[in-house]
Amino acid sequence: MFFQKIAFSNLRKNAKAYTPFLVSMSFLVAVLMMTQIIVNNPGMKELPSSQSAIFMFHLGNIILMIFAAIFSFYTNNFLIKQRKKEFGLYNVLGLGKREIAFVVFWELFYSFLISLAAGLISGLLFARLGFLILKKILAVGEFFVFKLSFESIGFVILYFMCVFGCLFLIDLLQVRKTNPLQLLQGSKRNEKEPRAKGILALLGVLCLVAGYTISVTIKSPISALGLFFVAVILVILATYLLFISGSIKALQFLRKRTTYYYQTNHFINVSTMLYRMKQNAAGLASICILSTMVLVTVATTASLYFGQKNVIETRFPYDVQIESAADSQQINTVIDGLEEKLTIKERQQVTTTRPLLFTFEEPNFVPSTTFEENSGSLDKAVYLIFLTSSEYHEITGKTGPADDELFVFPATWTQQALPEKTTIDDRQFRLRELKELPTFTKTENPVQHLVLVVDDQWLTEKLSSWYQKEDFQLYQQPMTTTVFNFQAAEASDREAIAKEIRSELLAADAHASVQSKDLFEGETKTFTGGFFFLGLIFGVVFILAAALIIYYKQVSEGMEDKERFEILQKVGLSHKEVKQVIQQQVLMIFSFPLAAAIIHLAFALPMIRKLLLLFGLTDRNLLITVSIISVLLFTMIYLMVYFITARVYYRLVERKQKPLKKVSRTSRHRQDLQ
């Protein structure tokens, strides 16, 4: 009972340090509880595109678990550093390291119970609220109902038992490897002025330029997918290097400017920050990275959610699209029958080749069979769809191209301009661009698409030459594409009608590809809604992490700066001047991560846009608008955290004035007589 009492007493006495830790751990328990309940809900299997939705939430849950463990280790490291002096005192008073380990164990055990109890209770409330929000976002039916899973509760309890067990082992190692003198001075170690290493600052600049260059110059969405994490790692590395080395160089430069440095506010701020900048810089870089993660996550997921209409219109210009390699007569017969039930509009049909993969070696097009042949630069990959002159004449009523000419319709083309001439299989052609072509529309796609109108006989010969192998003979067959819009009664369920249309068309041609805008709309709501929901959760978790890092940073520095400011106030620094110094120091420190995060987001937008093209989102203005709103909202939250933490820091470092005793006139008269 002795160690339990000491541990419980320590929790009460160190409430200022332990309360944020317990709140953050309880919040992480609640969030994991909510995601576990959603992942294990039976209704997830009934959603459209259920497999992708389940996979997405499982992945999000794993990311949250990893983040929870990392953040737990960070907050625990802060606590153990602040407690080292106390543990050293226990050691001097007679408690051995074994007894201190018992105290640490019971402190973590009580913390585990408090966090788990508060987290599970609040987690159930969050789960119900989150479930209602997710149901509203996904716009699903009654089958998606809240159901508590004891498996989810057991998993969360087991996971955090493992986390707190690891925290105890870390604390035990820290206590065992130090002696009492080091424990007493543990919170004051590593306070030498750091040396600025120019080579690290230069490396940081190079990494930053490389990361920004990848984001700005990338052209292909497929290439962006492969290089995204490379750019992220480069920017993260650059952020830490520049904050650690670059900030020291900047402060040393300010110290050399005597007109700036030898002013009360500047002198205290620069000297204090420079004294511990190595530790400060790492924390500031972490705040910057978390802030960037919030902005990128929320901007990306919100753009995809609010851009659902743009995604649908990009993928499906028409209500129904059928692609079939068989005789189109059966498909046409079914569509003719549908006209008795529905109003069929804008019906069009065209026969072409399948999209054939080529490599664009400007100005030439070289046949390919796999993307590996374009691995050197995916920007060169392009799909060519060949349309015969006779088919072109049938759908437009116009004459096809001359023998040395190709008509080209750029369905998707991200190059600056089409070449005037091109060579395909050693034959040169002049290119003549078509402004419009029935059935086809211009849009943005991950891979470039061109429709080429060519001579009938030339195309037949080339297809036989390019795809001689048995595995590729499928590409020699023509493909008929039929598109149309339909209008149903106002009270009709378009999704149900779309399912009926698809079943009838597939009954006519089982190998046909039948795609419906209405069915895709239901599927994309599940994906974009779930993605947006996870983005909001990640955003809240990252904001909490950034806020707690700021708070812990202010508390730890406030405790260390308390003696310094007391000395300054004793030698004449007023309370007003102390407050001005603190406000300027805190503002200067925490404005850097916010500014850097906004810059990171600005340079990340070109790559984010390319990645969103993979999902079919082409609205650039929507992405910019959502990003600006995200920055404004996050800045407001960031400033709130700044004002709160500045007040905490001020209360820690300010020396309280002792009230003067009132002296009565009688007492003063007696003193004068004496």
Stockholm file with secondary structure:
# STOCKHOLM 1.0

chainA/1-674         MFFQKIAFSNLRKNAKAYTPFLVSMSFLVAVLMMTQIIVNNPGMKELPSSQSAIFMFHLGNIILMIFAAIFSFYTNNFLIKQRKKEFGLYNVLGLGKREIAFVVFWELFYSFLISLAAGLISGLLFARLGFLILKKILAVGEFFVFKLSFESIGFVILYFMCVFGCLFLIDLLQVRKTNPLQLLQGSKRNEKEPRAKGILALLGVLCLVAGYTISVTIKSPISALGLFFVAVILVILATYLLFISGSIKALQFLRKRTTYYYQTNHFINVSTMLYRMKQNAAGLASICILSTMVLVTVATTASLYFGQKNVIETRFPYDVQIESAADSQQINTVIDGLEEKLTIKERQQVTTTRPLLFTFEEPNFVPSTTFEENSGSLDKAVYLIFLTSSEYHEITGKTGPADDELFVFPATWTQQALPEKTTIDDRQFRLRELKELPTFTKTENPVQHLVLVVDDQWLTEKLSSWYQKEDFQLYQQPMTTTVFNFQAAEASDREAIAKEIRSELLAADAHASVQSKDLFEGETKTFTGGFFFLGLIFGVVFILAAALIIYYKQVSEGMEDKERFEILQKVGLSHKEVKQVIQQQVLMIFSFPLAAAIIHLAFALPMIRKLLLLFGLTDRNLLITVSIISVLLFTMIYLMVYFITARVYYRLVERKQKPLKKVSRTSRHRQDLQ
#=GR chainA/1-674 SS CHHHHHHHHHHHHTHHHHHHHHHHHHHHHHHHHHHHHHHTCGGGGGSTTHHHHHHHHHHHHHHHHHHHHHHHHHHHHHHHHHHHHHHHHHHHTTCCHHHHHHHHHHHHHHHHHHHHHHHHHHHHHHHHHHHHHHHHHHTCCTTCCCCCCHHHHHHHHHHHHHHHHHHHHHHHHHHHTSCHHHHHTGGGCSCSCCCCCHHHHHHHHHHHHHHHHHHHHCCCHHHHHHHHHHHHHHHHHHHHHIIIIIHHHHHHHHHHCHHHHSSHHHHHHHHHHHHTHHHHHHHHHHHHHHHHHHHHHHHHHHHHHHTHHHHHHHHCSSSEEEEESSCTHHHHHHHHHHTTTSEEEEEEEEEECCCEEEEEETTEEEECSSGGGGTTCGGGEEEEEEEEHHHHHHHHCSCCCCTTEEEEEEEECCSSSCCSEEEETTEEEEEEECSCBTTBCCCCCSSEEEEEEECHHHHHHHHHHHTCSGGGGGGGSCEEEEEEEEECCTTSCHHHHHHHHHHHHHHHCTTCEEEEHHHHHHHHHHHHHHHHHHHHHHHHHHHHHHHHHHHHHHHHHHHHHHHHHHHHHHTTCCHHHHHHHHHHHHHHHHHHHHHHHHHHHHHHHHHHHHHHHTTTCCCHHHHHHHHHHHHHHHHHHHHHHHHHHHHHHHHHHCCCCCCCCCCCHHHHHHHHHC
#=GC SS_cons         CHHHHHHHHHHHHTHHHHHHHHHHHHHHHHHHHHHHHHHTCGGGGGSTTHHHHHHHHHHHHHHHHHHHHHHHHHHHHHHHHHHHHHHHHHHHTTCCHHHHHHHHHHHHHHHHHHHHHHHHHHHHHHHHHHHHHHHHHHTCCTTCCCCCCHHHHHHHHHHHHHHHHHHHHHHHHHHHTSCHHHHHTGGGCSCSCCCCCHHHHHHHHHHHHHHHHHHHHCCCHHHHHHHHHHHHHHHHHHHHHIIIIIHHHHHHHHHHCHHHHSSHHHHHHHHHHHHTHHHHHHHHHHHHHHHHHHHHHHHHHHHHHHTHHHHHHHHCSSSEEEEESSCTHHHHHHHHHHTTTSEEEEEEEEEECCCEEEEEETTEEEECSSGGGGTTCGGGEEEEEEEEHHHHHHHHCSCCCCTTEEEEEEEECCSSSCCSEEEETTEEEEEEECSCBTTBCCCCCSSEEEEEEECHHHHHHHHHHHTCSGGGGGGGSCEEEEEEEEECCTTSCHHHHHHHHHHHHHHHCTTCEEEEHHHHHHHHHHHHHHHHHHHHHHHHHHHHHHHHHHHHHHHHHHHHHHHHHHHHHHTTCCHHHHHHHHHHHHHHHHHHHHHHHHHHHHHHHHHHHHHHHTTTCCCHHHHHHHHHHHHHHHHHHHHHHHHHHHHHHHHHHCCCCCCCCCCCHHHHHHHHHC
//
